[in-house]
């Protein structure tokens, strides 16, 4: 798809540079997504549409605390 992705057993759990450079995406549960968005609303945003309703979450990397990104990756 033109951007790096990270997989376990063939399933993507995170990407970099999506939707643009400086962003990432993690696949969380809707409950996990709410927790990360609540804790860092400037850095964590639901992906628009159906993917976001199922937990896919954009991460604005410049505004996210490293520990929060690490936690989201572990959760994903």
CHARMM internal coordinates of N, CA and C (Angstrom, degrees):
IC EDIT
DIST 1 N 1 CA 1.4563
DIST 1 CA 1 C 1.5301
ANGL 1 N 1 CA 1 C 111.66
DIST 1 C 2 N 1.3169
ANGL 1 CA 1 C 2 N 118.34
DIHE 1 N 1 CA 1 C 2 N 5.96
DIST 2 N 2 CA 1.4495
ANGL 1 C 2 N 2 CA 120.69
DIHE 1 CA 1 C 2 N 2 CA 176.32
DIST 2 CA 2 C 1.5170
ANGL 2 N 2 CA 2 C 115.41
DIHE 1 C 2 N 2 CA 2 C 86.88
DIST 2 C 3 N 1.3304
ANGL 2 CA 2 C 3 N 117.72
DIHE 2 N 2 CA 2 C 3 N 10.72
DIST 3 N 3 CA 1.4609
ANGL 2 C 3 N 3 CA 120.76
DIHE 2 CA 2 C 3 N 3 CA 176.68
DIST 3 CA 3 C 1.5261
ANGL 3 N 3 CA 3 C 108.02
DIHE 2 C 3 N 3 CA 3 C -146.46
DIST 3 C 4 N 1.3520
ANGL 3 CA 3 C 4 N 117.01
DIHE 3 N 3 CA 3 C 4 N 153.94
DIST 4 N 4 CA 1.4628
ANGL 3 C 4 N 4 CA 119.09
DIHE 3 CA 3 C 4 N 4 CA 179.74
DIST 4 CA 4 C 1.5257
ANGL 4 N 4 CA 4 C 111.70
DIHE 3 C 4 N 4 CA 4 C -65.72
DIST 4 C 5 N 1.3239
ANGL 4 CA 4 C 5 N 115.51
DIHE 4 N 4 CA 4 C 5 N 142.01
DIST 5 N 5 CA 1.4547
ANGL 4 C 5 N 5 CA 119.37
DIHE 4 CA 4 C 5 N 5 CA 172.84
DIST 5 CA 5 C 1.5188
ANGL 5 N 5 CA 5 C 109.17
DIHE 4 C 5 N 5 CA 5 C -133.59
DIST 5 C 6 N 1.3053
ANGL 5 CA 5 C 6 N 114.83
DIHE 5 N 5 CA 5 C 6 N 161.63
DIST 6 N 6 CA 1.4611
ANGL 5 C 6 N 6 CA 122.06
DIHE 5 CA 5 C 6 N 6 CA -177.05
DIST 6 CA 6 C 1.5167
ANGL 6 N 6 CA 6 C 107.56
DIHE 5 C 6 N 6 CA 6 C -123.00
DIST 6 C 7 N 1.3278
ANGL 6 CA 6 C 7 N 115.72
DIHE 6 N 6 CA 6 C 7 N 133.24
DIST 7 N 7 CA 1.4661
ANGL 6 C 7 N 7 CA 121.27
DIHE 6 CA 6 C 7 N 7 CA -172.36
DIST 7 CA 7 C 1.5250
ANGL 7 N 7 CA 7 C 111.81
DIHE 6 C 7 N 7 CA 7 C -131.88
DIST 7 C 8 N 1.3021
ANGL 7 CA 7 C 8 N 113.74
DIHE 7 N 7 CA 7 C 8 N 152.23
DIST 8 N 8 CA 1.4562
ANGL 7 C 8 N 8 CA 122.79
DIHE 7 CA 7 C 8 N 8 CA 168.51
DIST 8 CA 8 C 1.5214
ANGL 8 N 8 CA 8 C 106.04
DIHE 7 C 8 N 8 CA 8 C -130.71
DIST 8 C 9 N 1.3302
ANGL 8 CA 8 C 9 N 116.46
DIHE 8 N 8 CA 8 C 9 N 126.26
DIST 9 N 9 CA 1.4649
ANGL 8 C 9 N 9 CA 122.18
DIHE 8 CA 8 C 9 N 9 CA -177.93
DIST 9 CA 9 C 1.5267
ANGL 9 N 9 CA 9 C 111.79
DIHE 8 C 9 N 9 CA 9 C 50.58
DIST 9 C 10 N 1.3335
ANGL 9 CA 9 C 10 N 116.15
DIHE 9 N 9 CA 9 C 10 N 39.73
DIST 10 N 10 CA 1.4539
ANGL 9 C 10 N 10 CA 121.45
DIHE 9 CA 9 C 10 N 10 CA 175.83
DIST 10 CA 10 C 1.5181
ANGL 10 N 10 CA 10 C 115.78
DIHE 9 C 10 N 10 CA 10 C 81.40
DIST 10 C 11 N 1.3307
ANGL 10 CA 10 C 11 N 118.08
DIHE 10 N 10 CA 10 C 11 N -0.82
DIST 11 N 11 CA 1.4692
ANGL 10 C 11 N 11 CA 120.64
DIHE 10 CA 10 C 11 N 11 CA -179.06
DIST 11 CA 11 C 1.5245
ANGL 11 N 11 CA 11 C 110.34
DIHE 10 C 11 N 11 CA 11 C -107.66
DIST 11 C 12 N 1.3325
ANGL 11 CA 11 C 12 N 115.46
DIHE 11 N 11 CA 11 C 12 N 130.64
DIST 12 N 12 CA 1.4630
ANGL 11 C 12 N 12 CA 120.94
DIHE 11 CA 11 C 12 N 12 CA -179.50
DIST 12 CA 12 C 1.5288
ANGL 12 N 12 CA 12 C 109.47
DIHE 11 C 12 N 12 CA 12 C -72.65
DIST 12 C 13 N 1.3507
ANGL 12 CA 12 C 13 N 115.96
DIHE 12 N 12 CA 12 C 13 N 132.06
DIST 13 N 13 CA 1.4577
ANGL 12 C 13 N 13 CA 120.24
DIHE 12 CA 12 C 13 N 13 CA 174.92
DIST 13 CA 13 C 1.5220
ANGL 13 N 13 CA 13 C 111.99
DIHE 12 C 13 N 13 CA 13 C -118.54
DIST 13 C 14 N 1.3427
ANGL 13 CA 13 C 14 N 117.60
DIHE 13 N 13 CA 13 C 14 N -13.14
DIST 14 N 14 CA 1.4633
ANGL 13 C 14 N 14 CA 120.85
DIHE 13 CA 13 C 14 N 14 CA 178.56
DIST 14 CA 14 C 1.5218
ANGL 14 N 14 CA 14 C 109.60
DIHE 13 C 14 N 14 CA 14 C -160.54
DIST 14 C 15 N 1.3278
ANGL 14 CA 14 C 15 N 115.57
DIHE 14 N 14 CA 14 C 15 N 155.05
DIST 15 N 15 CA 1.4591
ANGL 14 C 15 N 15 CA 121.49
DIHE 14 CA 14 C 15 N 15 CA 175.48
DIST 15 CA 15 C 1.5188
ANGL 15 N 15 CA 15 C 109.01
DIHE 14 C 15 N 15 CA 15 C -137.89
DIST 15 C 16 N 1.3235
ANGL 15 CA 15 C 16 N 115.94
DIHE 15 N 15 CA 15 C 16 N 161.58
DIST 16 N 16 CA 1.4640
ANGL 15 C 16 N 16 CA 123.00
DIHE 15 CA 15 C 16 N 16 CA 172.27
DIST 16 CA 16 C 1.5196
ANGL 16 N 16 CA 16 C 108.52
DIHE 15 C 16 N 16 CA 16 C -117.52
DIST 16 C 17 N 1.3316
ANGL 16 CA 16 C 17 N 114.96
DIHE 16 N 16 CA 16 C 17 N 154.68
DIST 17 N 17 CA 1.4677
ANGL 16 C 17 N 17 CA 122.29
DIHE 16 CA 16 C 17 N 17 CA 175.77
DIST 17 CA 17 C 1.5215
ANGL 17 N 17 CA 17 C 112.25
DIHE 16 C 17 N 17 CA 17 C 60.26
DIST 17 C 18 N 1.3391
ANGL 17 CA 17 C 18 N 116.22
DIHE 17 N 17 CA 17 C 18 N 35.99
DIST 18 N 18 CA 1.4482
ANGL 17 C 18 N 18 CA 120.05
DIHE 17 CA 17 C 18 N 18 CA 173.43
DIST 18 CA 18 C 1.5120
ANGL 18 N 18 CA 18 C 108.82
DIHE 17 C 18 N 18 CA 18 C -136.29
DIST 18 C 19 N 1.2864
ANGL 18 CA 18 C 19 N 121.32
DIHE 18 N 18 CA 18 C 19 N 125.35
DIST 19 N 19 CA 1.4499
ANGL 18 C 19 N 19 CA 125.62
DIHE 18 CA 18 C 19 N 19 CA 13.11
DIST 19 CA 19 C 1.5324
ANGL 19 N 19 CA 19 C 114.01
DIHE 18 C 19 N 19 CA 19 C -82.01
DIST 19 C 20 N 1.3369
ANGL 19 CA 19 C 20 N 118.31
DIHE 19 N 19 CA 19 C 20 N -15.79
DIST 20 N 20 CA 1.4651
ANGL 19 C 20 N 20 CA 122.87
DIHE 19 CA 19 C 20 N 20 CA 178.88
DIST 20 CA 20 C 1.5174
ANGL 20 N 20 CA 20 C 108.97
DIHE 19 C 20 N 20 CA 20 C -144.50
DIST 20 C 21 N 1.3462
ANGL 20 CA 20 C 21 N 115.82
DIHE 20 N 20 CA 20 C 21 N 171.44
DIST 21 N 21 CA 1.4649
ANGL 20 C 21 N 21 CA 120.47
DIHE 20 CA 20 C 21 N 21 CA 174.42
DIST 21 CA 21 C 1.5308
ANGL 21 N 21 CA 21 C 108.18
DIHE 20 C 21 N 21 CA 21 C -55.49
DIST 21 C 22 N 1.3113
ANGL 21 CA 21 C 22 N 116.60
DIHE 21 N 21 CA 21 C 22 N 143.62
DIST 22 N 22 CA 1.4558
ANGL 21 C 22 N 22 CA 121.24
DIHE 21 CA 21 C 22 N 22 CA -178.86
DIST 22 CA 22 C 1.5161
ANGL 22 N 22 CA 22 C 114.19
DIHE 21 C 22 N 22 CA 22 C 89.77
DIST 22 C 23 N 1.3164
ANGL 22 CA 22 C 23 N 115.78
DIHE 22 N 22 CA 22 C 23 N -2.08
DIST 23 N 23 CA 1.4648
ANGL 22 C 23 N 23 CA 121.52
DIHE 22 CA 22 C 23 N 23 CA 179.92
DIST 23 CA 23 C 1.5228
ANGL 23 N 23 CA 23 C 110.16
DIHE 22 C 23 N 23 CA 23 C -120.35
DIST 23 C 24 N 1.2915
ANGL 23 CA 23 C 24 N 115.36
DIHE 23 N 23 CA 23 C 24 N 159.79
DIST 24 N 24 CA 1.4515
ANGL 23 C 24 N 24 CA 123.07
DIHE 23 CA 23 C 24 N 24 CA 170.05
DIST 24 CA 24 C 1.5148
ANGL 24 N 24 CA 24 C 108.04
DIHE 23 C 24 N 24 CA 24 C -139.11
DIST 24 C 25 N 1.3066
ANGL 24 CA 24 C 25 N 116.33
DIHE 24 N 24 CA 24 C 25 N 178.54
DIST 25 N 25 CA 1.4596
ANGL 24 C 25 N 25 CA 122.19
DIHE 24 CA 24 C 25 N 25 CA 177.65
DIST 25 CA 25 C 1.5091
ANGL 25 N 25 CA 25 C 107.48
DIHE 24 C 25 N 25 CA 25 C -144.81
DIST 25 C 26 N 1.3230
ANGL 25 CA 25 C 26 N 116.44
DIHE 25 N 25 CA 25 C 26 N 137.20
DIST 26 N 26 CA 1.4650
ANGL 25 C 26 N 26 CA 122.26
DIHE 25 CA 25 C 26 N 26 CA 173.90
DIST 26 CA 26 C 1.5114
ANGL 26 N 26 CA 26 C 108.67
DIHE 25 C 26 N 26 CA 26 C -125.17
DIST 26 C 27 N 1.3165
ANGL 26 CA 26 C 27 N 115.98
DIHE 26 N 26 CA 26 C 27 N 143.57
DIST 27 N 27 CA 1.4645
ANGL 26 C 27 N 27 CA 121.02
DIHE 26 CA 26 C 27 N 27 CA 177.14
DIST 27 CA 27 C 1.5191
ANGL 27 N 27 CA 27 C 107.90
DIHE 26 C 27 N 27 CA 27 C -95.97
DIST 27 C 28 N 1.3152
ANGL 27 CA 27 C 28 N 114.77
DIHE 27 N 27 CA 27 C 28 N 110.19
DIST 28 N 28 CA 1.4533
ANGL 27 C 28 N 28 CA 122.72
DIHE 27 CA 27 C 28 N 28 CA -179.31
DIST 28 CA 28 C 1.5235
ANGL 28 N 28 CA 28 C 109.22
DIHE 27 C 28 N 28 CA 28 C -115.66
DIST 28 C 29 N 1.3086
ANGL 28 CA 28 C 29 N 116.45
DIHE 28 N 28 CA 28 C 29 N 172.05
DIST 29 N 29 CA 1.4567
ANGL 28 C 29 N 29 CA 119.54
DIHE 28 CA 28 C 29 N 29 CA 167.82
DIST 29 CA 29 C 1.5341
ANGL 29 N 29 CA 29 C 106.98
DIHE 28 C 29 N 29 CA 29 C -78.17
DIST 29 C 30 N 1.3210
ANGL 29 CA 29 C 30 N 118.44
DIHE 29 N 29 CA 29 C 30 N 159.29
DIST 30 N 30 CA 1.4725
ANGL 29 C 30 N 30 CA 119.07
DIHE 29 CA 29 C 30 N 30 CA 176.60
DIST 30 CA 30 C 1.5354
ANGL 30 N 30 CA 30 C 112.77
DIHE 29 C 30 N 30 CA 30 C -55.84
DIST 30 C 31 N 1.3176
ANGL 30 CA 30 C 31 N 117.32
DIHE 30 N 30 CA 30 C 31 N -36.84
DIST 31 N 31 CA 1.4715
ANGL 30 C 31 N 31 CA 120.59
DIHE 30 CA 30 C 31 N 31 CA 179.21
DIST 31 CA 31 C 1.5309
ANGL 31 N 31 CA 31 C 110.74
DIHE 30 C 31 N 31 CA 31 C -66.63
DIST 31 C 32 N 1.3341
ANGL 31 CA 31 C 32 N 117.26
DIHE 31 N 31 CA 31 C 32 N -44.89
DIST 32 N 32 CA 1.4607
ANGL 31 C 32 N 32 CA 120.73
DIHE 31 CA 31 C 32 N 32 CA 177.48
DIST 32 CA 32 C 1.5317
ANGL 32 N 32 CA 32 C 110.26
DIHE 31 C 32 N 32 CA 32 C -62.14
DIST 32 C 33 N 1.3244
ANGL 32 CA 32 C 33 N 115.98
DIHE 32 N 32 CA 32 C 33 N -41.43
DIST 33 N 33 CA 1.4617
ANGL 32 C 33 N 33 CA 120.40
DIHE 32 CA 32 C 33 N 33 CA 179.12
DIST 33 CA 33 C 1.5280
ANGL 33 N 33 CA 33 C 110.31
DIHE 32 C 33 N 33 CA 33 C -57.59
DIST 33 C 34 N 1.3260
ANGL 33 CA 33 C 34 N 117.25
DIHE 33 N 33 CA 33 C 34 N -47.82
DIST 34 N 34 CA 1.4685
ANGL 33 C 34 N 34 CA 120.68
DIHE 33 CA 33 C 34 N 34 CA 179.57
DIST 34 CA 34 C 1.5226
ANGL 34 N 34 CA 34 C 110.90
DIHE 33 C 34 N 34 CA 34 C -57.68
DIST 34 C 35 N 1.3274
ANGL 34 CA 34 C 35 N 117.36
DIHE 34 N 34 CA 34 C 35 N -40.51
DIST 35 N 35 CA 1.4583
ANGL 34 C 35 N 35 CA 121.34
DIHE 34 CA 34 C 35 N 35 CA -179.82
DIST 35 CA 35 C 1.5339
ANGL 35 N 35 CA 35 C 111.14
DIHE 34 C 35 N 35 CA 35 C -63.57
DIST 35 C 36 N 1.3439
ANGL 35 CA 35 C 36 N 117.17
DIHE 35 N 35 CA 35 C 36 N -46.49
DIST 36 N 36 CA 1.4612
ANGL 35 C 36 N 36 CA 119.96
DIHE 35 CA 35 C 36 N 36 CA -178.44
DIST 36 CA 36 C 1.5231
ANGL 36 N 36 CA 36 C 111.31
DIHE 35 C 36 N 36 CA 36 C -69.50
DIST 36 C 37 N 1.3175
ANGL 36 CA 36 C 37 N 118.14
DIHE 36 N 36 CA 36 C 37 N -40.20
DIST 37 N 37 CA 1.4717
ANGL 36 C 37 N 37 CA 121.06
DIHE 36 CA 36 C 37 N 37 CA 178.47
DIST 37 CA 37 C 1.5246
ANGL 37 N 37 CA 37 C 109.47
DIHE 36 C 37 N 37 CA 37 C -64.01
DIST 37 C 38 N 1.3128
ANGL 37 CA 37 C 38 N 117.66
DIHE 37 N 37 CA 37 C 38 N -42.62
DIST 38 N 38 CA 1.4661
ANGL 37 C 38 N 38 CA 121.47
DIHE 37 CA 37 C 38 N 38 CA 179.13
DIST 38 CA 38 C 1.5362
ANGL 38 N 38 CA 38 C 110.62
DIHE 37 C 38 N 38 CA 38 C -62.73
DIST 38 C 39 N 1.3273
ANGL 38 CA 38 C 39 N 117.38
DIHE 38 N 38 CA 38 C 39 N -39.89
DIST 39 N 39 CA 1.4545
ANGL 38 C 39 N 39 CA 121.42
DIHE 38 CA 38 C 39 N 39 CA -178.00
DIST 39 CA 39 C 1.5203
ANGL 39 N 39 CA 39 C 114.87
DIHE 38 C 39 N 39 CA 39 C -79.37
DIST 39 C 40 N 1.3145
ANGL 39 CA 39 C 40 N 117.81
DIHE 39 N 39 CA 39 C 40 N -18.80
DIST 40 N 40 CA 1.4655
ANGL 39 C 40 N 40 CA 121.23
DIHE 39 CA 39 C 40 N 40 CA -178.64
DIST 40 CA 40 C 1.5095
ANGL 40 N 40 CA 40 C 111.42
DIHE 39 C 40 N 40 CA 40 C -154.19
DIST 40 C 41 N 1.3455
ANGL 40 CA 40 C 41 N 117.82
DIHE 40 N 40 CA 40 C 41 N 65.82
DIST 41 N 41 CA 1.4668
ANGL 40 C 41 N 41 CA 120.14
DIHE 40 CA 40 C 41 N 41 CA -172.68
DIST 41 CA 41 C 1.5332
ANGL 41 N 41 CA 41 C 114.92
DIHE 40 C 41 N 41 CA 41 C -63.06
DIST 41 C 42 N 1.3180
ANGL 41 CA 41 C 42 N 118.39
DIHE 41 N 41 CA 41 C 42 N -22.49
DIST 42 N 42 CA 1.4689
ANGL 41 C 42 N 42 CA 119.52
DIHE 41 CA 41 C 42 N 42 CA 177.29
DIST 42 CA 42 C 1.5231
ANGL 42 N 42 CA 42 C 111.14
DIHE 41 C 42 N 42 CA 42 C -79.33
DIST 42 C 43 N 1.3210
ANGL 42 CA 42 C 43 N 117.17
DIHE 42 N 42 CA 42 C 43 N -22.89
DIST 43 N 43 CA 1.4632
ANGL 42 C 43 N 43 CA 121.54
DIHE 42 CA 42 C 43 N 43 CA -175.00
DIST 43 CA 43 C 1.5230
ANGL 43 N 43 CA 43 C 113.42
DIHE 42 C 43 N 43 CA 43 C -102.50
DIST 43 C 44 N 1.3288
ANGL 43 CA 43 C 44 N 118.45
DIHE 43 N 43 CA 43 C 44 N -33.97
DIST 44 N 44 CA 1.4660
ANGL 43 C 44 N 44 CA 122.78
DIHE 43 CA 43 C 44 N 44 CA -176.08
DIST 44 CA 44 C 1.5275
ANGL 44 N 44 CA 44 C 109.36
DIHE 43 C 44 N 44 CA 44 C -112.37
DIST 44 C 45 N 1.3333
ANGL 44 CA 44 C 45 N 115.75
DIHE 44 N 44 CA 44 C 45 N 125.56
DIST 45 N 45 CA 1.4651
ANGL 44 C 45 N 45 CA 121.47
DIHE 44 CA 44 C 45 N 45 CA -177.93
DIST 45 CA 45 C 1.5236
ANGL 45 N 45 CA 45 C 109.16
DIHE 44 C 45 N 45 CA 45 C -137.41
DIST 45 C 46 N 1.3288
ANGL 45 CA 45 C 46 N 118.83
DIHE 45 N 45 CA 45 C 46 N 136.25
DIST 46 N 46 CA 1.4621
ANGL 45 C 46 N 46 CA 119.19
DIHE 45 CA 45 C 46 N 46 CA 175.68
DIST 46 CA 46 C 1.5324
ANGL 46 N 46 CA 46 C 110.52
DIHE 45 C 46 N 46 CA 46 C -60.82
DIST 46 C 47 N 1.3218
ANGL 46 CA 46 C 47 N 116.86
DIHE 46 N 46 CA 46 C 47 N 140.25
DIST 47 N 47 CA 1.4627
ANGL 46 C 47 N 47 CA 121.31
DIHE 46 CA 46 C 47 N 47 CA 173.09
DIST 47 CA 47 C 1.5320
ANGL 47 N 47 CA 47 C 106.57
DIHE 46 C 47 N 47 CA 47 C -63.61
DIST 47 C 48 N 1.3395
ANGL 47 CA 47 C 48 N 118.82
DIHE 47 N 47 CA 47 C 48 N 137.77
DIST 48 N 48 CA 1.4594
ANGL 47 C 48 N 48 CA 119.64
DIHE 47 CA 47 C 48 N 48 CA 179.01
DIST 48 CA 48 C 1.5384
ANGL 48 N 48 CA 48 C 112.26
DIHE 47 C 48 N 48 CA 48 C -60.03
DIST 48 C 49 N 1.3256
ANGL 48 CA 48 C 49 N 116.16
DIHE 48 N 48 CA 48 C 49 N 146.52
DIST 49 N 49 CA 1.4571
ANGL 48 C 49 N 49 CA 121.37
DIHE 48 CA 48 C 49 N 49 CA 173.28
DIST 49 CA 49 C 1.5189
ANGL 49 N 49 CA 49 C 114.33
DIHE 48 C 49 N 49 CA 49 C 85.01
DIST 49 C 50 N 1.3136
ANGL 49 CA 49 C 50 N 113.94
DIHE 49 N 49 CA 49 C 50 N -158.81
DIST 50 N 50 CA 1.4637
ANGL 49 C 50 N 50 CA 121.70
DIHE 49 CA 49 C 50 N 50 CA -174.36
DIST 50 CA 50 C 1.5112
ANGL 50 N 50 CA 50 C 114.36
DIHE 49 C 50 N 50 CA 50 C -63.00
DIST 50 C 51 N 1.3333
ANGL 50 CA 50 C 51 N 117.58
DIHE 50 N 50 CA 50 C 51 N -38.63
DIST 51 N 51 CA 1.4688
ANGL 50 C 51 N 51 CA 119.27
DIHE 50 CA 50 C 51 N 51 CA 179.14
DIST 51 CA 51 C 1.5213
ANGL 51 N 51 CA 51 C 109.82
DIHE 50 C 51 N 51 CA 51 C -59.38
DIST 51 C 52 N 1.3241
ANGL 51 CA 51 C 52 N 116.56
DIHE 51 N 51 CA 51 C 52 N -42.16
DIST 52 N 52 CA 1.4580
ANGL 51 C 52 N 52 CA 120.27
DIHE 51 CA 51 C 52 N 52 CA 179.78
DIST 52 CA 52 C 1.5198
ANGL 52 N 52 CA 52 C 112.57
DIHE 51 C 52 N 52 CA 52 C -66.60
DIST 52 C 53 N 1.3233
ANGL 52 CA 52 C 53 N 117.14
DIHE 52 N 52 CA 52 C 53 N -37.20
DIST 53 N 53 CA 1.4700
ANGL 52 C 53 N 53 CA 119.41
DIHE 52 CA 52 C 53 N 53 CA 177.60
DIST 53 CA 53 C 1.5229
ANGL 53 N 53 CA 53 C 111.19
DIHE 52 C 53 N 53 CA 53 C -64.78
DIST 53 C 54 N 1.3256
ANGL 53 CA 53 C 54 N 117.38
DIHE 53 N 53 CA 53 C 54 N -24.55
DIST 54 N 54 CA 1.4755
ANGL 53 C 54 N 54 CA 120.96
DIHE 53 CA 53 C 54 N 54 CA 178.70
DIST 54 CA 54 C 1.5299
ANGL 54 N 54 CA 54 C 111.90
DIHE 53 C 54 N 54 CA 54 C -91.74
DIST 54 C 55 N 1.3437
ANGL 54 CA 54 C 55 N 118.22
DIHE 54 N 54 CA 54 C 55 N 1.33
DIST 55 N 55 CA 1.4571
ANGL 54 C 55 N 55 CA 120.42
DIHE 54 CA 54 C 55 N 55 CA 173.56
DIST 55 CA 55 C 1.5126
ANGL 55 N 55 CA 55 C 116.34
DIHE 54 C 55 N 55 CA 55 C 117.14
DIST 55 C 56 N 1.3360
ANGL 55 CA 55 C 56 N 119.02
DIHE 55 N 55 CA 55 C 56 N -10.25
DIST 56 N 56 CA 1.4668
ANGL 55 C 56 N 56 CA 119.32
DIHE 55 CA 55 C 56 N 56 CA 178.62
DIST 56 CA 56 C 1.5250
ANGL 56 N 56 CA 56 C 108.70
DIHE 55 C 56 N 56 CA 56 C -63.59
DIST 56 C 57 N 1.3259
ANGL 56 CA 56 C 57 N 115.37
DIHE 56 N 56 CA 56 C 57 N 130.35
DIST 57 N 57 CA 1.4580
ANGL 56 C 57 N 57 CA 121.43
DIHE 56 CA 56 C 57 N 57 CA -169.40
DIST 57 CA 57 C 1.5219
ANGL 57 N 57 CA 57 C 110.68
DIHE 56 C 57 N 57 CA 57 C -131.55
DIST 57 C 58 N 1.3378
ANGL 57 CA 57 C 58 N 116.65
DIHE 57 N 57 CA 57 C 58 N 125.22
DIST 58 N 58 CA 1.4571
ANGL 57 C 58 N 58 CA 121.09
DIHE 57 CA 57 C 58 N 58 CA 174.47
DIST 58 CA 58 C 1.5225
ANGL 58 N 58 CA 58 C 109.23
DIHE 57 C 58 N 58 CA 58 C -78.80
DIST 58 C 59 N 1.3310
ANGL 58 CA 58 C 59 N 115.39
DIHE 58 N 58 CA 58 C 59 N 147.09
DIST 59 N 59 CA 1.4595
ANGL 58 C 59 N 59 CA 121.49
DIHE 58 CA 58 C 59 N 59 CA 179.08
DIST 59 CA 59 C 1.5215
ANGL 59 N 59 CA 59 C 108.20
DIHE 58 C 59 N 59 CA 59 C -125.94
DIST 59 C 60 N 1.3219
ANGL 59 CA 59 C 60 N 116.80
DIHE 59 N 59 CA 59 C 60 N 119.12
DIST 60 N 60 CA 1.4633
ANGL 59 C 60 N 60 CA 122.03
DIHE 59 CA 59 C 60 N 60 CA 174.29
DIST 60 CA 60 C 1.5298
ANGL 60 N 60 CA 60 C 105.83
DIHE 59 C 60 N 60 CA 60 C -83.44
DIST 60 C 61 N 1.3290
ANGL 60 CA 60 C 61 N 115.83
DIHE 60 N 60 CA 60 C 61 N 99.15
DIST 61 N 61 CA 1.4625
ANGL 60 C 61 N 61 CA 121.91
DIHE 60 CA 60 C 61 N 61 CA -167.72
DIST 61 CA 61 C 1.5197
ANGL 61 N 61 CA 61 C 113.86
DIHE 60 C 61 N 61 CA 61 C -60.54
DIST 61 C 62 N 1.3196
ANGL 61 CA 61 C 62 N 119.29
DIHE 61 N 61 CA 61 C 62 N -37.06
DIST 62 N 62 CA 1.4622
ANGL 61 C 62 N 62 CA 121.59
DIHE 61 CA 61 C 62 N 62 CA -178.38
DIST 62 CA 62 C 1.5269
ANGL 62 N 62 CA 62 C 112.35
DIHE 61 C 62 N 62 CA 62 C -65.95
DIST 62 C 63 N 1.3233
ANGL 62 CA 62 C 63 N 117.48
DIHE 62 N 62 CA 62 C 63 N -24.15
DIST 63 N 63 CA 1.4646
ANGL 62 C 63 N 63 CA 121.41
DIHE 62 CA 62 C 63 N 63 CA -177.86
DIST 63 CA 63 C 1.5233
ANGL 63 N 63 CA 63 C 113.37
DIHE 62 C 63 N 63 CA 63 C -101.84
DIST 63 C 64 N 1.3088
ANGL 63 CA 63 C 64 N 117.28
DIHE 63 N 63 CA 63 C 64 N -7.79
DIST 64 N 64 CA 1.4697
ANGL 63 C 64 N 64 CA 121.17
DIHE 63 CA 63 C 64 N 64 CA -176.27
DIST 64 CA 64 C 1.5266
ANGL 64 N 64 CA 64 C 110.70
DIHE 63 C 64 N 64 CA 64 C -89.82
DIST 64 C 65 N 1.3103
ANGL 64 CA 64 C 65 N 115.52
DIHE 64 N 64 CA 64 C 65 N 137.23
DIST 65 N 65 CA 1.4595
ANGL 64 C 65 N 65 CA 120.15
DIHE 64 CA 64 C 65 N 65 CA 173.97
DIST 65 CA 65 C 1.5314
ANGL 65 N 65 CA 65 C 108.91
DIHE 64 C 65 N 65 CA 65 C -70.25
DIST 65 C 66 N 1.3229
ANGL 65 CA 65 C 66 N 117.59
DIHE 65 N 65 CA 65 C 66 N 138.33
DIST 66 N 66 CA 1.4679
ANGL 65 C 66 N 66 CA 119.93
DIHE 65 CA 65 C 66 N 66 CA 179.96
DIST 66 CA 66 C 1.5281
ANGL 66 N 66 CA 66 C 113.01
DIHE 65 C 66 N 66 CA 66 C -53.65
DIST 66 C 67 N 1.3153
ANGL 66 CA 66 C 67 N 117.55
DIHE 66 N 66 CA 66 C 67 N -39.72
DIST 67 N 67 CA 1.4688
ANGL 66 C 67 N 67 CA 119.84
DIHE 66 CA 66 C 67 N 67 CA 179.94
DIST 67 CA 67 C 1.5294
ANGL 67 N 67 CA 67 C 110.87
DIHE 66 C 67 N 67 CA 67 C -64.73
DIST 67 C 68 N 1.3298
ANGL 67 CA 67 C 68 N 117.26
DIHE 67 N 67 CA 67 C 68 N -36.26
DIST 68 N 68 CA 1.4612
ANGL 67 C 68 N 68 CA 120.15
DIHE 67 CA 67 C 68 N 68 CA 179.02
DIST 68 CA 68 C 1.5373
ANGL 68 N 68 CA 68 C 110.79
DIHE 67 C 68 N 68 CA 68 C -68.87
DIST 68 C 69 N 1.3247
ANGL 68 CA 68 C 69 N 116.45
DIHE 68 N 68 CA 68 C 69 N -40.04
DIST 69 N 69 CA 1.4832
ANGL 68 C 69 N 69 CA 119.75
DIHE 68 CA 68 C 69 N 69 CA 177.56
DIST 69 CA 69 C 1.5229
ANGL 69 N 69 CA 69 C 109.70
DIHE 68 C 69 N 69 CA 69 C -63.70
DIST 69 C 70 N 1.3228
ANGL 69 CA 69 C 70 N 116.54
DIHE 69 N 69 CA 69 C 70 N -43.63
DIST 70 N 70 CA 1.4701
ANGL 69 C 70 N 70 CA 121.13
DIHE 69 CA 69 C 70 N 70 CA 177.85
DIST 70 CA 70 C 1.5236
ANGL 70 N 70 CA 70 C 109.89
DIHE 69 C 70 N 70 CA 70 C -59.12
DIST 70 C 71 N 1.3309
ANGL 70 CA 70 C 71 N 116.61
DIHE 70 N 70 CA 70 C 71 N -45.67
DIST 71 N 71 CA 1.4500
ANGL 70 C 71 N 71 CA 120.21
DIHE 70 CA 70 C 71 N 71 CA 179.40
DIST 71 CA 71 C 1.5146
ANGL 71 N 71 CA 71 C 112.91
DIHE 70 C 71 N 71 CA 71 C -62.07
DIST 71 C 72 N 1.3274
ANGL 71 CA 71 C 72 N 116.30
DIHE 71 N 71 CA 71 C 72 N -39.94
DIST 72 N 72 CA 1.4714
ANGL 71 C 72 N 72 CA 120.00
DIHE 71 CA 71 C 72 N 72 CA 178.18
DIST 72 CA 72 C 1.5233
ANGL 72 N 72 CA 72 C 111.40
DIHE 71 C 72 N 72 CA 72 C -66.15
DIST 72 C 73 N 1.3178
ANGL 72 CA 72 C 73 N 116.81
DIHE 72 N 72 CA 72 C 73 N -39.48
DIST 73 N 73 CA 1.4703
ANGL 72 C 73 N 73 CA 119.93
DIHE 72 CA 72 C 73 N 73 CA 178.19
DIST 73 CA 73 C 1.5235
ANGL 73 N 73 CA 73 C 111.38
DIHE 72 C 73 N 73 CA 73 C -64.80
DIST 73 C 74 N 1.3183
ANGL 73 CA 73 C 74 N 116.46
DIHE 73 N 73 CA 73 C 74 N -41.96
DIST 74 N 74 CA 1.4631
ANGL 73 C 74 N 74 CA 120.42
DIHE 73 CA 73 C 74 N 74 CA 178.06
DIST 74 CA 74 C 1.5351
ANGL 74 N 74 CA 74 C 109.69
DIHE 73 C 74 N 74 CA 74 C -63.43
DIST 74 C 75 N 1.3302
ANGL 74 CA 74 C 75 N 116.45
DIHE 74 N 74 CA 74 C 75 N -43.42
DIST 75 N 75 CA 1.4646
ANGL 74 C 75 N 75 CA 120.32
DIHE 74 CA 74 C 75 N 75 CA 179.54
DIST 75 CA 75 C 1.5342
ANGL 75 N 75 CA 75 C 110.86
DIHE 74 C 75 N 75 CA 75 C -63.62
DIST 75 C 76 N 1.3386
ANGL 75 CA 75 C 76 N 116.10
DIHE 75 N 75 CA 75 C 76 N -39.58
DIST 76 N 76 CA 1.4598
ANGL 75 C 76 N 76 CA 119.93
DIHE 75 CA 75 C 76 N 76 CA -178.51
DIST 76 CA 76 C 1.5181
ANGL 76 N 76 CA 76 C 110.04
DIHE 75 C 76 N 76 CA 76 C -66.20
END
COOR INIT
IC SEED 1 N 1 CA 1 C
IC BUILD
